[in-house]
Structures are given as C-alpha cells and as structure tokens.
Amino acid sequence: MQDVTRAKTEGSLAGVGRAAILGLCGGMLLGGLFLLVQGLRTRLSPVDCQDLSELECGFLQETALEVGRMQTVAGAALLALGASVVVLVRSRGRSASA
C-alpha cells in the first residue's frame, strides 16, 4: 500500500516539475517573440531627427540599429532555447511513459 502511495506522490511531483519547466519555456517563447518583434520594429522604423544636429542624428541612428540588432538576436536565441527545451521535455516524457 505504501509503495502505491509513494509511486503516486513521485509521479505527481514529476508532473509538477514538468509543468513548471513547460511554463518557463512558455515564458521564454513569449519573451523571445516580443524581443524579436521589438528588435525588428526598432531596426526598420525611421529615427526622428527633428531637433537634432547631423552628428546627433547619426549617433541616434547607429544606436537604434545596434539596439535593434541585439534585441533581434536575443529574441531569436530565446525562441530557439524555449523551443529546444520543450522538445527535450516532451521527448523525455514520451520515452518514460512508453
């Protein structure tokens, strides 16, 4: 009787851990998607240089380009990391249950 109860407890703890990992992966996927969209938006939108000198406008454009590039790379990396962990957790879950 105790073995059955222990097995149910370990199974439920494994399920909670798996759900937590998948929840974190969902957060990484959403965060990565947000960063990717923001990075592309930053890189593709024109910079407003209304009241700036030519030198200041050039700095602002370069800064916007670099920040957009970093956001795009970080967003793509988060998306790839989240997707790979989801695939890894799902494949381990199927092999353990089979």
C-alpha positions as CSV (number, residue, x, y, z in Angstrom):
1,M,0.0,0.0,0.0
2,Q,2.8,2.4,0.8
3,D,4.6,1.6,-2.5
4,V,1.4,2.7,-4.4
5,T,1.2,5.9,-2.4
6,R,4.9,6.6,-2.9
7,A,4.6,6.0,-6.6
8,K,1.6,8.3,-6.9
9,T,3.5,11.0,-4.9
10,E,6.6,10.7,-7.1
11,G,4.5,10.7,-10.3
12,S,2.7,13.9,-9.2
13,L,5.9,15.6,-8.3
14,A,7.4,14.7,-11.6
15,G,4.3,16.1,-13.3
16,V,4.5,19.3,-11.3
17,G,8.2,19.7,-12.2
18,R,7.4,19.0,-15.9
19,A,4.6,21.6,-15.8
20,A,6.9,24.2,-14.2
21,I,9.5,23.6,-16.9
22,L,7.0,23.9,-19.7
23,G,5.6,27.1,-18.1
24,L,9.1,28.6,-18.0
25,C,9.5,27.6,-21.6
26,G,6.3,29.3,-22.5
27,G,7.6,32.5,-20.8
28,M,10.8,32.2,-22.8
29,L,8.9,31.7,-26.0
30,L,6.7,34.7,-25.4
31,G,9.6,36.9,-24.3
32,G,11.7,35.8,-27.3
33,L,8.8,36.6,-29.6
34,F,8.3,40.0,-28.0
35,L,12.0,40.8,-28.2
36,L,12.2,39.7,-31.8
37,V,9.3,41.8,-32.9
38,Q,10.6,44.9,-30.9
39,G,14.1,44.4,-32.5
40,L,12.7,44.2,-36.0
41,R,10.5,47.2,-35.3
42,T,13.4,49.2,-33.9
43,R,15.6,48.3,-36.9
44,L,13.1,49.1,-39.5
45,S,11.4,52.2,-38.2
46,P,12.8,55.6,-39.1
47,V,14.6,57.7,-36.5
48,D,13.1,61.1,-35.7
49,C,15.9,63.6,-36.0
50,Q,13.6,66.7,-35.9
51,D,15.6,68.9,-33.4
52,L,19.0,67.2,-33.6
53,S,22.2,68.1,-35.3
54,E,23.6,65.9,-38.1
55,L,26.1,64.3,-35.7
56,E,23.5,63.6,-33.0
57,C,21.2,62.1,-35.6
58,G,23.9,59.9,-36.9
59,F,24.6,58.6,-33.3
60,L,20.9,58.1,-32.7
61,Q,20.6,56.1,-36.0
62,E,23.6,53.9,-35.2
63,T,22.4,53.3,-31.6
64,A,18.9,52.4,-32.8
65,L,20.4,50.0,-35.4
66,E,22.7,48.3,-32.8
67,V,19.9,48.0,-30.1
68,G,17.6,46.6,-32.7
69,R,20.2,44.1,-33.8
70,M,20.8,43.0,-30.2
71,Q,17.1,42.7,-29.5
72,T,16.6,40.6,-32.6
73,V,19.5,38.2,-31.8
74,A,18.4,37.9,-28.1
75,G,14.8,37.3,-29.1
76,A,15.7,34.6,-31.7
77,A,18.0,32.9,-29.1
78,L,15.2,32.9,-26.5
79,L,12.8,31.4,-29.1
80,A,15.3,28.7,-30.0
81,L,16.1,27.9,-26.4
82,G,12.5,27.7,-25.4
83,A,11.6,25.5,-28.4
84,S,14.5,23.1,-27.8
85,V,13.6,22.7,-24.1
86,V,10.0,22.0,-25.0
87,V,11.1,19.4,-27.5
88,L,13.5,17.9,-25.0
89,V,10.9,17.7,-22.2
90,R,8.3,16.2,-24.5
91,S,10.6,13.6,-25.9
92,R,11.7,12.5,-22.4
93,G,8.1,12.4,-21.2
94,R,7.1,10.1,-24.1
95,S,10.0,7.8,-23.7
96,A,9.4,7.5,-19.9
97,S,5.7,6.7,-20.4
98,A,6.3,4.2,-23.1
